[in-house]
């Protein structure tokens, strides 16, 4: 007996209810032959596989690719991070251009400032060099005067000490003349046979002569030391006077340079303030020109943005219309293919005397897969 096809959901529901009823009210067990005769014959058909072998499935795949392309284009057009054509109303930031204007004019301003400062430094350096030259002249003259005084004083001291040495030497010669002459006379009158007396007299004569010479040498050494101490004292006093004069000249010169530096600084400050004012005036002119140009560019950008926004909106609308049309064509074509598969499944079920053909599941307890047989019928 041929039975009509039962939808998968309904078959599953009936099977579930039947199972619960048997659990609640167990019926008498039937013989195996009776159970086999009364059990429904269930077949399973994989619609996914069956539909993909249909002769027109290539058209569905082509429509799917077209749908993917249209969806990608819509996603790109609707994403502001990826859409190059989406331009919003521009916000003009003039800070970079203002900075660029300042940087363009800065070298000229710095050149003028450096020129003023260089002239001031040169003027101050020239004045300081003039002051140092005057100080050096004074020091040279003072050093020459002190050296002349010191040389004269040392020479006078040397002459005095030389006179003293000569007088002392004459005094010692006169003091030792008679004793030495007396010993010499004794040597001349001594008998040749009195050799011991000769040696004694010679020793006395040598000792007396050595004593005299040592006194003269000691006095000369003392005079030399006195002269050296005097020279050192003169040098120290001369150096001290030169150092004091140099310190005084340095202090006076520094006061002169500081006064001239204050004068030059006041003059340079006034020049720099005038230069700064002139630079600011020129910079304001540049900034006003930048603002005017930016406003014109902003107005033009707004007009372009509006035109691009309208063009973008129209393009998105066209893509959406294309997508809806292609999706509609795909749905109609897929419905035709699905209907053809179900017709083939129903025909096969009638031929094989199946009670149920499941098309929404790929397996069921006690069922067998009829997908290959349905595919073979589709390919005929």
ABEGO torsion letter per residue (X at the ends): XBBBBBBAAAAAAAAAAAAAAAAABBBBBBBAAAAAAABBBBBBBBAAAAAAABAAAAAAAAAAAAAAAAAAAAAAAABAAABAABBBBBBBBAAAAAAAAAAAAAAAAAAAAAAAAAAAAAAAAAAAAAAAAAAAAAAAAAAAAAAAAAAAAAAAAAAAAAAAAAAAAAAAAAAAAAAAAAAAAAAAABBAABAAAAAAAAAAAAAAAAAAAAAAAAAAAAAAAAAAAAAAAAAAAAAAAAAAAAAAAAAAAAAAAAAAAAAAAAAAAAAAAAAAAAAAAAAAAAAAAAAAAAAAAAAAAAAAAAAAAAAAAAAAAAAAAAAAAAAAAAAAAAAAAAAAAAAAAAAAAAAAGBABBBAABABBBGBBBAAAAAAAAAAX
